[in-house]
Amino acid sequence: MGFENVLCFEQNDQIGGNWVYSAESSHSSVVNEHILLVPKLSEYTDFPMPDEYSDYPSHREVLAYFQSYCEHFKLYPFIRFNSKVQKIDKIENERWRIKVNEETHEFDYILIANGHHNMPNHPEFKADFTGKYLHAHDYKNNNGFEGKRVFGRWCRKFWLRLCRRN
């Protein structure tokens, strides 16, 4: 079964999603020191990670892996970057109408990879909390935390590893 007229709409300017490090807090990304803890579960079966990668690849290696995958399988011509999907409607004949930026497209099938890390889930705090609050979505590096007491909720191993880096 083949497909025709396949398009991928990527809202960022490059492939890689969360593996593209950005200092901007509005962009969901890995922290600058992030490593992949389960590389064999994260590689594609038809395109293994290079032997020269470390046992626990850095976010730079993982990003390079995804980019080389797209190059190897010639996927870039099918990707439209800086294209944010604004609306999806089911229309007649089991088809889909998609509004992207200022364009409208129609497709027989859609696959949605909406970036579940894109919108952080913020817990409620008691009104008497006066400290600085920072969601993991906005954490990018250790700068500014030196000599401070830090409370990390959930993901205990992640926070402990970050604290040890200072």
Rosetta blueprint (number, residue, H / E / L):
1 M L
2 G L
3 F L
4 E L
5 N L
6 V L
7 L L
8 C E
9 F E
10 E L
11 Q L
12 N L
13 D L
14 Q L
15 I L
16 G L
17 G H
18 N H
19 W H
20 V L
21 Y L
22 S L
23 A L
24 E L
25 S L
26 S L
27 H L
28 S L
29 S L
30 V L
31 V L
32 N L
33 E L
34 H L
35 I E
36 L L
37 L L
38 V L
39 P H
40 K H
41 L H
42 S H
43 E L
44 Y E
45 T L
46 D L
47 F E
48 P L
49 M L
50 P L
51 D L
52 E L
53 Y L
54 S L
55 D L
56 Y L
57 P L
58 S E
59 H H
60 R H
61 E H
62 V H
63 L H
64 A H
65 Y H
66 F H
67 Q H
68 S H
69 Y H
70 C H
71 E H
72 H H
73 F L
74 K L
75 L L
76 Y H
77 P H
78 F H
79 I E
80 R E
81 F L
82 N L
83 S L
84 K L
85 V E
86 Q E
87 K E
88 I E
89 D E
90 K E
91 I E
92 E H
93 N H
94 E H
95 R E
96 W E
97 R E
98 I E
99 K E
100 V E
101 N L
102 E L
103 E E
104 T E
105 H E
106 E E
107 F E
108 D L
109 Y L
110 I L
111 L L
112 I L
113 A L
114 N L
115 G L
116 H L
117 H L
118 N L
119 M L
120 P L
121 N L
122 H L
123 P L
124 E L
125 F L
126 K L
127 A L
128 D L
129 F L
130 T L
131 G L
132 K L
133 Y L
134 L L
135 H L
136 A H
137 H H
138 D H
139 Y L
140 K L
141 N L
142 N L
143 N L
144 G L
145 F L
146 E L
147 G L
148 K L
149 R L
150 V L
151 F L
152 G L
153 R L
154 W L
155 C L
156 R H
157 K H
158 F H
159 W H
160 L H
161 R H
162 L H
163 C H
164 R H
165 R L
166 N L
